[in-house]
């Protein structure tokens, strides 16, 4: 299976990926709002603790090999089948470990029900072993329409299950049922929509070749996951599940937006960048476009969300969730910076330099743990500010390698995002003043959003922002079906 990528195919894939991420996360967000109104913050805090172990296990199961399948220029059925069987064996081993250690985890957090929840939710590791291969097949062929169908059906049906169980007073088990059902339904849907099936073949040589690239990504992901999830461990153990629920909910709002928009762009552009890994100039042009467009779209959204945070939380989740507002505002700034960070890392991975990727993660983690040790002494809010500080540092560190790899200097990168940052600040300072008018929360939110959109687009047009101009040209060109892959150039 070789890459066959054109601009039209990239844009079509981006459309379906945005639709998939936007549709599924939008629906999931609404479901979460309903569940948050029914369930307690403590229930969400406990499920966050369990998710830490499942996420960590999922990273090990995937082992960085699905990314290696996407990055490799040529793969065949033997590659896919070999990775699948290895992932399945790892999933079995990890499930046994989590099953046996579940009682100890429950005792450690002084929450006995965690034991049963971990034993049940750990079953999702098996679904992940299969889905990671299916997703690699979809990414290489850029047939993201299949993923849209699978994800949408899974989130809707599992959401119904979760809500019904929440109304029936099942508590945390409503969240467990929702997650487990979603993974199951997505797996079934992928089996129907994606034609790939494992063959009865396995090659240690193929796995070894892929692992030579993937193991560095595996270690990198584990390092990052340990740092991120360590915060949940600390808050859940040293403070209480309710505070962890507020912390996690504050993080969720901005992450839903960024994961949808920025995540969709990254998922589509990684195979596109990998297809041109032998042409450094082409990768630089595409990476520069990626950073500029991501920041142009994400910056104003994060600024606007931070400003409307309090009335939004009050309207959507009621007053019991208002302590999450301050966390939400802090994480808006973090996720805005994340667009620069992730875009640079996509280019590093696409160029086949997983060794550099690993070194970056090690350096960032050492710094992040140092910040965490210092901030934990001052409480949970200080920990959140520590995450923001680490985001600033990461955006700088991850930009350095591309100076040599692509001749894309850090100064150029910040110059590319500066117009979007300044426009967002200008727009934000104006719509912030609307809160003093004295309208109801719902009306204030509506006026601020509409005013913010008009101001941002208007200022972008007045100052002739290059990203805005490119976006207009791309949309018009796509409508007329006249663009080619060179459209990603500056």
Steps between C-alpha positions, in 0.01 A plus 500: 500500500664825382396859556277657237436852624371803314384835634140414416532178698660682794219756511234230464663305782522813712130564443404151617746509789363834620150364461591187692679680781250786511199272482614240750657742746209739468253224578727362773522848649121528514477155656760598759303814583189292563692249709670780696159637594390159628819359652734643762848652446633210710377249239693679226806527723503125560459419132796729425716291735396179324554656158860571597575127515303421184673776304840388619420142400368612163827674420694182573260289293538729199879510557549779246467243224181636345679833455789310345254335258382847393848652473657212302494570127406145397312241707315179422257253660781326689593826675142565613435143617829476689431822691142390574603169659771667704256765626247231591755303702608814685133581573449156657805537726404852609140402572617222731734742681226763546246237607730364771615843621151657502434430873832663595413808296163528673669471839764759412239763411272384783220443246403128498274531194802595287599133498188383317501799266860435390429131436211588269644804319831323434314295239531803271868407454393218267291736290797737479728223373269449203397861440857632486562291187171601343581864563842457337334352192257792487778757545719356224212484253356826641153346503389694808137473396503144638627626834224764508230236461652272765567771758165674463298181539706400805470830686125537444399151611744488791379842612144377515614205713691727739217751542238231562721337765569839662127568531464151649746601779788275394748776589853444375389184317311717255835647393658154488220363282520797267874462438492123463201508266661770288820301445302188417273673250789682329684170462195334345443795266865501389479128424208577268638814332872412471583202283827408668513165681804339667655212312647194671853632456753652737852631444740590781721667242221736390409581860864564582533737206189696596595496867837660420297812421202442730676423830621856532145626452382244756746621762416861413127437542557317828710785635240758403217284635676445832544874548141591404341220699727555797308819564172307517662252740622777726172693503296183552722380784613818678183703456169337405308355199267802486791742447639262237160513332514883485857491370416246232180677396689828464747323274228329298333810358803639312631152414175414320544798269872454437477122460226549245662770286872468558486124547316452171755707312792312658353155431447578135826689449729237658459253211515793257829620654634145508430463129743788432764408758771496231429864406600725792384819333155355439470381862609842625238676288228264617610524865504878481150496356392255769625721785355818350157357426471315832581811702271719289207271578581393858630824659172697478299201618714457810490873570122510463446188710711640786292819500157333501611225740300601808156561341553196275573271793203636694261448207623158389598327824331710773664669798640180650769498227606868528828409680611358162495847335849606610647170378322542167653845445851378578470204264370721219842667490674161514304351211551811288876441522451131434431576132861614450643216705315217325553639149877498549493146636295380201776618269769331711309169492426528128870543429560166672690655793334321788837517678472879518137464609610285794779740604254789498258312725774413747618861527144635533406241760800579721402866491131420551563278802716769655218753454249248639704433815522872567137585414339216697598673823272791414183307409306382197476840330877536517526158334276624218719809453797264497344315205465833318864584568601161365291569190695820434832320548390208279397731216853643502688172541304311234565777249880468510551170308324629188764771469740229385253250357303749289687829531189632677631730771321566829478869416317413177254283689409770751477753220247271328274486807543860620221651283247247632611563858468879470161476329375264772617734777333798332176310451509363856555838666189636328257214564615476864340840565158365394467316834453835675183580303293299749321254270405143592773235476352341189454832318850614601653184355310542173596866456864435586530211253333685211694821568826304529453325165413825319794683656756226430398443139467873441843579642656213304353642181597861579861413584519248213616212718668243275338197669155648450574572135626146447195355670272695267695391191504136610125492561428660164745271323358191666155606396618521140713182534807673353767464767805274527734397780712809443222701660658422836797713408536850631 
